[in-house]
Amino acid sequence: GSDDGDDPWGAKKSSTPTTFAPIFVKILCNNTPQKALIDTGSAITIIHQHLLNDIPHEKLLPKTMNHLLNDISHEKLIPKTMNHLSANCSTLNIIGEIPLEINVNGIKTKLFADVTTNLVTNLILGSDWIQSNNVYILTLEQRIMIRSRGKEVSTPFVKPPLLNYPATLTNHITLPPFSEKIVEATVQPNNMTDVLFEPNPRLKNKALFTANALLNIENRTIKISIINATNRQQTLSEGTKLGIVTQLSSTIGVTVPSNYLIERIPKGKACKELIPEGKGVNRPNKLNFKNRLITASHEKQHHQCRKCHQHFNTGNNLFKHLRNQCYPEEIRLQINKLTEHISDDKQREQILKILWKYGKLFDISEPSKIDIILKNAIDTEKKQINY
């Protein structure tokens, strides 16, 4: 076979040093359609145990065989225990080797492949397969070519299979204010064991926090800890995307600098009760757990009727109470007047909900003032201005 990127006619070099993309092609592995990684840097061909379990077969293995490979769809596994060191210094756990048939557009090739439990892809065709079958890798033409017994076939490169997968919430959950809960998330692929979880950025906008973590998958499920850093309960429905998972090798090295710092709570409406006011607004916005009890003590006041001083568990209950009982009659008349021209009952009810939500704006029975503090504003309240 040729070196990686050589033109078989010897006319030109097709290597493209500016592009380093893995080479995947479509093949049949034991008559099973599969995307295989063509890797000239691997001396051997390697197959993932999970792919081996899915390969069709004519007869089942006897139950006396290796218990890890009962009912596997292949011919005969030769057990062996050893480790291979990969290019990134991680270890591949080899449990045996198996004869495979690789079919590329009608040309059938046979070889032995090592079986592993922790490969980042399903199948790697290494230099043993490339060289023994006269495989030419034509990078400029984006294809591989095989010659066998006077026959010549080729197959194009294909896009690499997806290595990042969504992790979705398994069940509907409700998070109480300032609480932490461990939840289960579902991951679709069944050929992964150890993964890196990265949270969905949209959760941070709601002041819901999960950490980047190395997790183990059991029955396509991972467990994640979620923190609700707001003073109100939040609900996540089944199927909510919590983040993505990426398959890892069995060994990974991580370097974290000592001065590494991330603001856990962003500025925004979702967690405005936790953002300092006044002069403190310019300070770094970090969650102060000492203020939890203070903030929680005001929670009932936050859901208290201004007129009858009755307390409610949620803002929705308070809103219904104000609309039905304690809003002044002037507000009721004003809102009804604004919506009486809407003939569609459904549209009128939608507008009414919005107007009642901000019903206080229509209350002119007592004076009110706007009390805000502008960020970066110059405080002149206690200073005399000289002209």
N, C-alpha and C positions, 0 to 999 in steps of 0.2 A: 504494500500500500504506500501511499504518498504521505509526506508530512502534512500537517494541518494547513490547509489553504493552498496546496500545490495544484496547478493545472495539470491534468493527466497527459496532455499532449506536450508538456514541457515548453510551451511557448511563452507563458507569462506567469508571474506570481499573482495570486488572487487574494493574498492576505490584505486585510484592512486594519492597520494598527490603531486607527482612531476609533474603532468600534469593537467593543468587548461584550457581546451578547451570547448567552448560552445557546447552543445549537440543539433544537428539538425537531424531530421528524415523526411522522405517523408511520407506525409499523403494525404488524400482527404478531403478538407474543403468544405462542400456543393457540393460535386462531382467535385471539382476543385483541380488538383494536386498542391501541395504546400510544401515547406520546412518549418517546424515548429520548433521553439526553445523550448526545454523541460527545464523548469526553476523551480527547487524546491524552489528557493528563492522568487518566486512570488506567492502571496496568491491567485491571480485571473488569469483568462485567458483574454488576451487582443488581439484585432485585429486592424490593421491599417485601417483607413477609405478608403484608396485607394484600398486595397485588397478587402474590402467589395463591392466596386463599380464593381469589376470584377467577382464576384461570379454569376454563372448562376441562373436564376429564372424562375418561372412559370407565375407569374403575376407581373405587376409593382405596385409600391405604389401609392396611390392617391396623386394628386398634393397638397392636403391640409396638407401633412406631412411636416416634417422638411425640409426647403428649401435646406439644405446642403446635403440631402440624397435623392433627387428626382431621380427616375429611378434606384434605387439601387437594385442589384440582391440578395435579401434576403427575409425572410418572413416578419417580422414586427419589426421595431426598436422602442424601448421604450426610448423616450428622457429623458436625465438627464444631469445635469451640475455639475461636480465636478472635483477635481484635485487629482491625486495620486502622492506621493513622491517616486521617484525611489531610488535605492541603492546608486547612485552617487549624491543624493540630487537634481536632476533635477525634474521638474514638468511635469507630463503627463496630457494633456488636454482631459478629458473624455466628450463626447457629448451624450452618450447613451449606451444601452446594447442591444444585439441581440442574439437570439437563433441560435446555430450552430450545424451542424452534422460533427463530426470528424470520418473518416473511416481509420482504421489501418489494412491493409491487410484483409479486409472483416468484421472485427468487427466494428460495428457502435456504436458510443457514442454520446450523446447529452448533451449540457450544454449551459449556458448563458455566453456571453463574453462581456466585456466592449469595447466600440469603442473609439479609440483615433485618434487624428490628427497628433501626433508627435512622433510616435514610431520609434525606430532605425531599426526594422525589421518588417516583415509583420504580423507575428502571434507568440504569446507566449502562450504555454500551461502550465498553472501554477499548483500549488499544488491542487487546487480544482478539476481539471481534473485528475491529477495523483492519488490522494487518492480515489476518487469516482469510478474509473474504474480499481483498482487493477493493476496499472502500475508498473512494476519492471524495474529498470535501471541497466543494467549489463555492467558496465564500462570495465571490463577485456575482455568481449566478444564483446564489441563495438556494443551493440544492446539494444533495449527495448522489454519487453514482456508483453502481456496483457492476462489475463484469464477472460473469460465470458461464463457462462452457460455451463461449461464443455469443452469449446473450448479454445485453447491456440495458440496465434500467436505472432510472433516477427518481428521486422523490424530493419535493421542495421542503425548505425549512418552514416551520410553523411557529406561531407565537408560543412562548413558554406557558405552561399551565399556571393558573393562579396559585400564588403561594400565600396570599393574605385572605383570610376568610372572616366573615362577620360572626360576632358572638351576640346572640339575641336572647332577650329575657325569656325564661321558660314559663314563668307564671306571673300573673298580675300581682303587683305589690303596692302597699301604701307605706310611706316613710314618715313617721312622726317628726315634729320639729326637733332640730338638734339631736339627731339620732344616727346610729350606724347599724346597718343590717347586712348580713351575708346572704346573697341570693345566688340562684343557679342560672347559668346561661348555656344555651345550646349551640354547639358547633357542628356543622353538617358533615365535613369529611371524617371518615372513620379510620384513616391511616396515620393519625397523629397521636403522639403520647405527651411529649413535652412541648409547650408553646410559650411564646412571649405575647402577653396581652397588653394592648394599647387602648386607652379609653376613648370614647367618642367625644370630640371637643364640644359638641352641643350640650352635653351634660354639665360641663363647667359653666355655661351661660345660665343655667338654672341653679347654680350653686350646689350641684350634686357632684360629688368627687369620688373617683376611683383611682387607684394607683396603677402605674405600669408594674407588671408582675410576671414572674416565671411561674407557670401553672401546669398542673398535670391533668390530662383529660381522662375521664372515666365514663364510659358509656355515652360518648359524645357530649359530655357535660363538664363545665368548669364552675368553680365557686369563686365569687367576687364579692368584696366588701364595698358597700356604697355608703357614703356619708351625706346626710341632708344637713347643710349648714345654714338653713333658713329658720325663721321662727314660725313657720307654717308647715303643715303636712303636705307632702307631694306624692302623686300617684303616677306609676309607670305601668303601662298596659303590656299584656303578653305580646312578645315579638318585637319589643323596643330594642333597637340596636345599641348595645352597651359599648361596643368597640370592635376591634379586629384582633385576630390571633395570627401569629406567624410561627410556622414550625421551626424547631431548633434542633441542632445536634445535641448529643448527650452531654457535651462539655461546652461551656461558654465562659468567657472572661469579660468582666465589666469593670471599668475604671470610673469612679465618681470622685471629682475634685472635692477637697474639704470645704471650699467656700461655695458649694453648690446650693442655690436657694431658688425656690419657685414660690410666687405668691399664690396661696391656695385659693383665695377668694377674690375674684375679679370685681371691679367696680361695675355696678349695674343695678337695674331695678330688682332683679331676683333676690339680692341680698342687701338691700339698701339699709335695713335696720342694723347691719353689722359694720357699716362704713362710718368712721368717726365724723362728727360734725364740727363746724367752726374751724378753729386753727388746726385741729387734727386732721383736716381733710387732705392736707398735703403730705401727711406721713405715709410710709409704706402701708399698704392695705393688707394686713395679716389678721387672721382670726385670733382674737384674744379670748381664751377659754375662761378667764376669770370673770368676764362680763356675761357669761351664759346665764347665771342665776339672776342677774339684774335684768337682763333682757326678757327672760322667761317670766319674771314677776310682773312685767308690764303687759304680758300677752293678753290677760283677761281684760285689761283696760282697752286694749286695741279692739276687742270685740264687745264693747259696752255701749249700750244705747245712750245717746247724749241727753235724752229727755227723761226717760224713766229709770235710767242707770241699771237696767237689767243686763246681765252678762250672758254671752253666747259662746258656744264652742268654736264656731267657724264664722267667717265673714259672710258666707251665704245665708246662714240662719239670721244674722243681724240684719242683712239687707232685706230679707223677707219680712222681718218684724217691722222695720222702718216703713216699708212700703204699705203694709196692711194697717199699721196702728199709729206710729208716732211721728210721721212726717206731717207738718202743718197742712191745713186744708187749702191754703193758698198755693202750695206746691202741687197738690193733687189737681186743682182746677187748671193751673197753668200747663201741666203736662197733658191733661186731657184735651185742652184747647189746641195744643200743638199737634196732636195726632188724630183729631176728629175728622180731618179731611181724607184720611187713608181708608179706602174702601175694603182692601184686602185684609181680612182678619189676621192672617199669619204674619204679614209684613207689619201690621200695626203693633202686634204683640212683640215683635223683634225690636221695633223702635222704642216701645214702652220700656222694655228691659234696659236699654241703653240709657234712656232719660232718667229712669228711676235709680240707676246705678250712680249717676251724678246728680241726684235730686237736690243735694245741698246747694248746688249752684243757683237754684231757683228760689232759695230762701232769702227774702229781703226783709224779714221781720226783725233782724238784728244786724248791726254793723259787723263787718269782718275785715281782716287785713291780710295781705300777703306777706308771709314771714319766711324769707329764704336768705341763704348766705351764698354769695357768688364765690366760686373758687378763684383764688389769686386776686380777689378784690382788695383794695387798700382800705383799711378800717380807719375812718375819720370821725367816728362817733365821739371819742374822748379827746380829740385834738382840735385846736383852734386854727383856722386857716387865716393866714395873714396875706392881705392883698397889697 
